[in-house]
Amino acid sequence: MKLKDKIKKVIKNPLWFIIFLNNRGFYLLGDKKYLRLLYKLEMNSKLDLENPNTFNEKLQWLKLYDRNPKYIKMVDKYEVKDYIEKTIGKEYIIPTLNVYNSFNEIDWEKLPKQFVIKCTHDSGGLIICKDKNSLDIKSSERLINKCLKNKFYYSGREWPYKNVKPRIIIEKYMATEEQPELIDYKFFCFNGNPKLLYVSEGLSDHNTAKISFADMDYKMTEFYRKDYKPFDKLPKKPENFEEMKELAKVLSKDIPFVRVDFYEIEGKIYFGELTFYPCSGYIPFKPEKYDKILGDMLELPKNKKEK
């Protein structure tokens, strides 16, 4: 979010200033108080942690009370590849070119013409390089260094990120001439069962990105996200759609909720990432009733594991 947009929010409601201070590492509020405040600001509704009903409320509950240590590895963009290899197989992993602790360690001479740079611990550190010779290295350095300093946990209290080591991972560039924009197939899995997905394209640019929800027959649903443009019609159904569903079941086994992301590139499935709290639990559903409908799909664990 740009500085001018932050200023506008603070002017509209000074409580946003507390949120922005927390995002900068000024730990002013405990997790419960912070989530209650942010939920009120984002959703214009009181967060009910004692009897959560909606999907977004239940994601906040899971942040606080479903603290399985294995989630830490599963959200780390580098470490998760070992988990994927052991769980469904190495053939689904996008190749890693290298991993670094700092930007200065990158050996540009050894990199191919095209590649993707990510930070392992957040969702903002992404650089898609289509031509190394025209890459603005200084600008890339500023972005990556900013992301390395960012404690992603502070902004949404998504606790698995609290202990993820900030690193830089460089991956193989996977887009092709036939498929210049990769399409994400993001499966919403409830207690090991994928029940819906959303299809997205062009997420590197919010202004042109598209997202639409689909059911397990790959038919577009009537609900959508208000913060993204929907597709006029869904992209062509993946050839390996049924296999994606089976893989999503394996990867989401024994987990109350997790979103499992895949790509299909030249007829092959590739794993994207695992996300426990989509949109950090502030998805703006339209119509709003689907927040409750999806909430009914999510059965919360009986045992709390708050720390």
C-alpha positions as CSV (number, residue, x, y, z in Angstrom):
1,M,0.0,0.0,0.0
2,K,1.3,3.4,-1.0
3,L,2.0,6.1,1.7
4,K,-0.7,8.4,0.4
5,D,-3.3,5.5,0.6
6,K,-2.2,4.9,4.2
7,I,-2.6,8.6,5.1
8,K,-6.1,8.5,3.6
9,K,-7.0,5.6,5.8
10,V,-5.7,7.2,8.9
11,I,-7.6,10.4,8.2
12,K,-10.8,8.4,7.6
13,N,-10.2,6.4,10.8
14,P,-7.3,7.2,13.2
15,L,-7.4,3.6,14.5
16,W,-5.6,2.6,11.3
17,F,-2.5,4.3,12.7
18,I,-2.2,1.6,15.4
19,I,-2.4,-1.0,12.6
20,F,0.4,0.7,10.6
21,L,2.6,1.0,13.6
22,N,2.2,-2.7,14.3
23,N,3.1,-3.5,10.7
24,R,6.3,-1.6,11.2
25,G,7.2,-3.8,14.2
26,F,5.9,-1.7,17.0
27,Y,4.1,-4.6,18.8
28,L,1.5,-2.5,20.6
29,L,-1.3,-5.1,20.8
30,G,-1.5,-8.8,21.6
31,D,-2.8,-11.1,18.8
32,K,-6.5,-11.2,20.0
33,K,-6.8,-7.4,20.4
34,Y,-5.0,-6.7,17.2
35,L,-7.2,-9.1,15.2
36,R,-10.4,-7.7,16.7
37,L,-9.3,-4.2,15.8
38,L,-8.2,-5.1,12.3
39,Y,-11.3,-7.2,11.6
40,K,-13.5,-4.3,12.6
41,L,-11.6,-1.9,10.3
42,E,-11.5,-4.3,7.3
43,M,-14.9,-6.0,7.6
44,N,-16.9,-3.3,9.4
45,S,-18.1,-6.0,11.8
46,K,-17.3,-7.3,15.3
47,L,-15.1,-10.4,15.3
48,D,-16.7,-13.2,17.3
49,L,-13.9,-15.5,18.5
50,E,-16.2,-17.4,20.9
51,N,-18.7,-18.5,18.3
52,P,-17.2,-17.8,14.9
53,N,-19.7,-18.4,12.0
54,T,-18.3,-16.9,8.8
55,F,-15.4,-18.2,6.8
56,N,-13.4,-15.0,7.5
57,E,-14.1,-15.2,11.3
58,K,-13.0,-18.9,11.4
59,L,-9.7,-18.0,9.7
60,Q,-9.0,-15.5,12.5
61,W,-9.8,-18.3,15.0
62,L,-7.4,-20.6,13.3
63,K,-4.7,-18.0,13.5
64,L,-5.0,-18.0,17.2
65,Y,-5.8,-21.6,18.1
66,D,-4.6,-24.0,15.4
67,R,-0.9,-23.8,15.8
68,N,0.6,-26.9,14.3
69,P,4.4,-26.5,14.1
70,K,4.5,-28.2,10.7
71,Y,2.7,-25.1,9.2
72,I,5.9,-23.2,9.6
73,K,7.7,-25.3,7.0
74,M,4.6,-25.4,4.8
75,V,4.5,-21.6,4.4
76,D,8.2,-21.2,3.8
77,K,8.6,-21.0,0.0
78,Y,11.9,-22.8,0.1
79,E,11.4,-25.4,2.9
80,V,7.9,-26.4,1.5
81,K,9.6,-28.0,-1.5
82,D,11.1,-30.7,0.7
83,Y,7.6,-31.3,2.2
84,I,6.1,-31.5,-1.3
85,E,8.8,-33.9,-2.6
86,K,8.2,-36.2,0.4
87,T,4.4,-36.0,0.2
88,I,3.5,-36.1,-3.5
89,G,6.7,-36.2,-5.4
90,K,9.6,-34.1,-6.8
91,E,8.0,-34.0,-10.3
92,Y,5.5,-31.4,-9.1
93,I,8.1,-28.9,-7.9
94,I,9.2,-25.8,-9.8
95,P,13.0,-26.0,-10.0
96,T,15.0,-23.9,-7.6
97,L,18.1,-22.1,-9.2
98,N,19.5,-21.0,-5.8
99,V,18.6,-19.6,-2.4
100,Y,20.4,-16.7,-0.7
101,N,20.4,-14.9,2.6
102,S,21.0,-11.5,1.1
103,F,20.6,-9.7,-2.2
104,N,24.4,-9.1,-2.4
105,E,25.0,-12.9,-2.6
106,I,23.3,-13.3,-5.9
107,D,25.7,-14.3,-8.7
108,W,24.0,-12.8,-11.8
109,E,26.5,-14.3,-14.2
110,K,25.3,-17.8,-13.3
111,L,21.6,-17.0,-13.7
112,P,19.8,-17.8,-17.0
113,K,18.2,-15.1,-19.1
114,Q,14.8,-15.6,-17.4
115,F,14.0,-16.4,-13.8
116,V,11.7,-15.5,-10.9
117,I,12.9,-14.0,-7.6
118,K,10.9,-14.4,-4.4
119,C,11.2,-13.9,-0.7
120,T,10.6,-17.1,1.3
121,H,8.7,-15.5,4.1
122,D,6.1,-13.1,2.6
123,S,3.7,-12.5,-0.3
124,G,5.1,-9.2,-1.6
125,G,8.7,-10.0,-2.6
126,L,8.2,-11.1,-6.2
127,I,10.2,-10.2,-9.3
128,I,9.5,-11.8,-12.7
129,C,12.5,-11.4,-14.9
130,K,11.9,-12.0,-18.6
131,D,15.2,-10.6,-19.7
132,K,18.2,-10.4,-17.4
133,N,19.9,-7.9,-19.6
134,S,17.1,-5.4,-19.1
135,L,16.5,-6.1,-15.4
136,D,16.7,-3.0,-13.2
137,I,19.0,-4.5,-10.5
138,K,18.9,-1.4,-8.2
139,S,15.2,-1.3,-8.2
140,S,15.0,-5.0,-7.6
141,E,17.5,-4.7,-4.7
142,R,15.3,-2.0,-3.1
143,L,12.2,-4.2,-3.3
144,I,13.8,-7.4,-2.1
145,N,15.7,-5.7,0.8
146,K,12.5,-4.0,1.9
147,C,10.7,-7.4,1.9
148,L,13.6,-9.1,3.8
149,K,13.2,-6.5,6.6
150,N,9.4,-7.0,6.6
151,K,8.1,-9.2,9.4
152,F,5.0,-10.6,7.6
153,Y,3.6,-11.9,10.8
154,Y,3.0,-8.4,12.1
155,S,0.5,-7.3,9.5
156,G,-2.0,-10.2,9.8
157,R,-0.8,-12.1,12.8
158,E,-0.5,-15.2,10.6
159,W,1.5,-17.0,13.2
160,P,3.4,-19.6,11.0
161,Y,5.3,-16.7,9.4
162,K,6.7,-15.6,12.8
163,N,9.5,-18.1,12.7
164,V,10.2,-18.4,8.9
165,K,13.7,-17.3,8.1
166,P,13.7,-14.4,5.6
167,R,15.6,-15.5,2.5
168,I,15.7,-15.1,-1.3
169,I,14.8,-17.9,-3.6
170,I,15.3,-17.8,-7.3
171,E,13.2,-20.2,-9.4
172,K,13.1,-21.3,-13.0
173,Y,10.9,-19.0,-15.2
174,M,8.0,-21.3,-16.2
175,A,5.9,-19.2,-18.6
176,T,6.0,-20.2,-22.3
177,E,5.3,-18.5,-25.6
178,E,2.0,-20.4,-25.7
179,Q,1.2,-19.5,-22.1
180,P,2.8,-16.1,-21.3
181,E,0.6,-15.6,-18.2
182,L,0.4,-18.6,-15.8
183,I,-3.0,-19.4,-14.5
184,D,-3.3,-20.4,-10.8
185,Y,-5.7,-23.1,-9.7
186,K,-6.2,-22.5,-6.0
187,F,-8.2,-25.2,-4.2
188,F,-10.0,-24.4,-1.0
189,C,-9.6,-27.6,1.1
190,F,-11.8,-28.2,4.2
191,N,-10.5,-31.0,6.5
192,G,-8.8,-32.8,3.6
193,N,-11.6,-32.2,1.0
194,P,-11.3,-29.7,-1.8
195,K,-14.8,-28.1,-2.2
196,L,-14.1,-25.2,-4.4
197,L,-11.3,-23.3,-6.0
198,Y,-10.6,-20.0,-7.5
199,V,-8.9,-19.4,-10.8
200,S,-6.5,-16.5,-11.1
201,E,-4.4,-14.9,-13.7
202,G,-1.9,-12.0,-13.7
203,L,-1.7,-11.6,-10.0
204,S,1.6,-9.6,-10.3
205,D,-0.5,-6.6,-11.4
206,H,-3.7,-6.0,-9.3
207,N,-5.1,-3.6,-11.9
208,T,-5.3,-6.2,-14.6
209,A,-5.5,-9.4,-12.5
210,K,-8.6,-11.6,-12.7
211,I,-10.1,-14.0,-10.1
212,S,-13.2,-16.2,-10.3
213,F,-14.5,-19.0,-8.1
214,A,-15.4,-22.4,-9.5
215,D,-17.0,-25.5,-8.1
216,M,-15.5,-29.0,-8.3
217,D,-17.1,-29.5,-11.7
218,Y,-15.1,-26.5,-12.9
219,K,-18.2,-24.3,-13.3
220,M,-18.1,-20.7,-12.3
221,T,-20.0,-19.8,-9.1
222,E,-22.3,-16.9,-8.6
223,F,-20.1,-15.4,-5.9
224,Y,-16.8,-13.6,-6.4
225,R,-14.3,-11.3,-4.8
226,K,-15.1,-7.6,-4.8
227,D,-11.5,-6.6,-4.9
228,Y,-10.6,-8.3,-8.2
229,K,-12.1,-8.3,-11.7
230,P,-13.8,-11.7,-12.5
231,F,-13.3,-13.6,-15.7
232,D,-16.0,-13.2,-18.3
233,K,-15.7,-16.9,-18.5
234,L,-13.3,-19.4,-16.9
235,P,-10.1,-20.3,-18.8
236,K,-10.1,-23.7,-20.3
237,K,-10.4,-26.5,-17.8
238,P,-7.0,-28.0,-17.0
239,E,-6.3,-31.3,-18.6
240,N,-5.2,-32.7,-15.2
241,F,-8.0,-31.2,-13.2
242,E,-9.0,-34.5,-11.6
243,E,-5.4,-35.2,-10.6
244,M,-5.1,-31.7,-9.1
245,K,-8.1,-32.5,-6.9
246,E,-6.5,-35.8,-5.7
247,L,-3.2,-34.1,-4.9
248,A,-5.0,-31.3,-3.0
249,K,-6.7,-34.0,-0.9
250,V,-3.3,-35.5,0.0
251,L,-1.7,-32.1,0.8
252,S,-4.6,-31.0,2.9
253,K,-5.1,-34.2,4.9
254,D,-5.8,-33.6,8.6
255,I,-5.8,-29.8,8.2
256,P,-9.0,-27.8,9.1
257,F,-8.4,-25.5,6.2
258,V,-5.7,-24.8,3.7
259,R,-5.6,-23.5,0.1
260,V,-3.5,-25.7,-2.2
261,D,-2.3,-23.9,-5.4
262,F,-1.3,-25.5,-8.7
263,Y,-0.3,-24.5,-12.2
264,E,-0.6,-26.6,-15.3
265,I,2.3,-25.9,-17.7
266,E,2.7,-27.8,-21.0
267,G,0.4,-30.5,-19.8
268,K,2.2,-31.0,-16.4
269,I,1.1,-30.1,-12.9
270,Y,3.3,-27.9,-10.8
271,F,2.8,-27.0,-7.1
272,G,2.5,-23.3,-6.3
273,E,2.1,-22.8,-2.5
274,L,0.1,-23.6,0.6
275,T,-2.0,-20.8,2.1
276,F,-3.7,-21.1,5.5
277,Y,-5.4,-17.7,5.6
278,P,-6.3,-16.4,2.1
279,C,-6.4,-12.6,2.0
280,S,-5.5,-13.0,5.7
281,G,-9.1,-13.8,6.5
282,Y,-10.6,-10.6,5.0
283,I,-12.0,-11.9,1.7
284,P,-14.7,-9.4,0.5
285,F,-17.3,-11.9,-0.8
286,K,-20.0,-10.8,-3.1
287,P,-22.8,-11.6,-2.3
288,E,-21.8,-11.4,1.3
289,K,-23.9,-14.4,2.3
290,Y,-21.2,-16.7,0.9
291,D,-18.9,-15.7,3.8
292,K,-21.3,-17.7,6.0
293,I,-21.9,-20.5,3.4
294,L,-18.2,-21.1,3.2
295,G,-17.9,-20.8,7.0
296,D,-20.4,-23.7,7.3
297,M,-17.9,-25.8,5.4
298,L,-15.1,-25.2,7.8
299,E,-15.2,-27.4,10.9
300,L,-12.9,-26.0,13.6
301,P,-10.8,-28.2,15.8
302,K,-12.1,-28.9,19.3
303,N,-8.7,-28.4,20.9
304,K,-7.2,-25.0,21.0
305,K,-3.4,-24.7,20.7
306,E,-2.9,-21.0,21.5
307,K,0.6,-20.0,22.7
